[in-house]
Amino acid sequence: MHQHIETLYQTAAKSQRKIIGLMSGTSLDGLDIALCTVTGEGLNTEVVLERFTTLSYHDDFRSRVRSVFSKRAVDLQTVTLLNPWIGQEHGRMVNECLALWQIPHTEIDVIASHGQTIFHCPSRQHNDNRWGNATLQLGDGDHLAVTTGITTISDFRQKHIAAGGEGAPLAVYGDFLLFSSSAENRIMLNIGGIANLTWLPKSQDATAVFSSDIGPGNTIMDAYIQQHFPGLLYDEGAKVAASGKVSAELLMALQQDPFFALDFPKTSGPEVFNLDYLARAQQDSATQDLAPADVMATLNRFSAEMIIRAIQQSCQGQNCTIYASGGGIHNPLLMEQLAAALPHNRLTTTAELAINPDAKEAVLFAVLANECLVGGKQPFSNAREGIPAVTMGKISFAD
């Protein structure tokens, strides 16, 4: 038996594992780093979030990634060079974080790395019957493992596609294992660049569970702020949006994409919902002369309306508790609109479930890595809703 396989075996046999979950989203604000102690597997999984931080990306990192992010025509050499470089940068950031926490690398069993999505392309989006679903995340696991000296599990989305899924949302696996409850119907709502939700009925019937992208969360708002307010990455405190007035004409035009009429589950990304999408909607609604604050107010309402519609479609009149996470929870105007439109559903955050809402996505990838190591005894799937029963992640050793 190779020593690496033996080490994996010993790690899997532990009563608990120290796993660092990494998440880098479409906002490109920074790398979420969550140190988790994970016990058990399957529905017996328990997670304690020991440490969490987000290390901000430097401007050079953002610039390099944005040169290829969500663009069909890019420089292939840049994509090729970015893949190892992002892995090395993420490894460097993990090393920096462990040094700040004064935790030796030898205490960490594995790193779970999502990587950096640069293009998400389900078949419904590319509409070319020669191809299937596809997605691409950069940040090579081998380079991350070598840089940190820690075994790394990465590239989770490819197995999902290989088994017939769209590669997203993957949160449903961790949501079901960690947050299912017989006491209440739950919606796990993540408002990142793209908003998505997982429906967890209190029946805990796996065949009733589903997860889906909803539409834009923060992605168009962030891009618009960066374009019109130099030096800002996002609308902090929704100050710009709150100072504007919603345009009914632009709001209606924004809601016309065929994506919104599709049944759950479905996936999308900034490849669809971007500044070009906004420009077309403004042209269609003759609202090109709107003040920036009014555009932001409308974009904020657009994200809220699509989330509200998706939650109502999921609950179908049943009472449920909405546990929100992601950057959108820090947008007070967005959250106020959700609460006002959903008075019969309690809106809170995953902090109530002992998971920092900013850390949730990184924690869920730590759970997927734990399932790769010790899971499989209670396979979770719902083929009807595009949730294949698969073990995800590719293992990279440090030498």
PyMOL commands that set and color helices and strands:
alter all, ss='L'
color gray80, all
select helices_A, chain A and resi 3-13+42-44+59-66+76-101+105-107+123-126+141-148+157-162+171-179+206-208+219-228+236-242+248-254+258-261+275-285+292-315+327-330+332-341+350-353+360-374+383-385
alter helices_A, ss='H'
color red, helices_A
select strands_A, chain A and resi 16-24+30-39+46-56+110-121+134-138+152-154+186-191+194-200+210-216+321-325+346-349+394-396
alter strands_A, ss='S'
color yellow, strands_A
deselect
rebuild
show_as cartoon
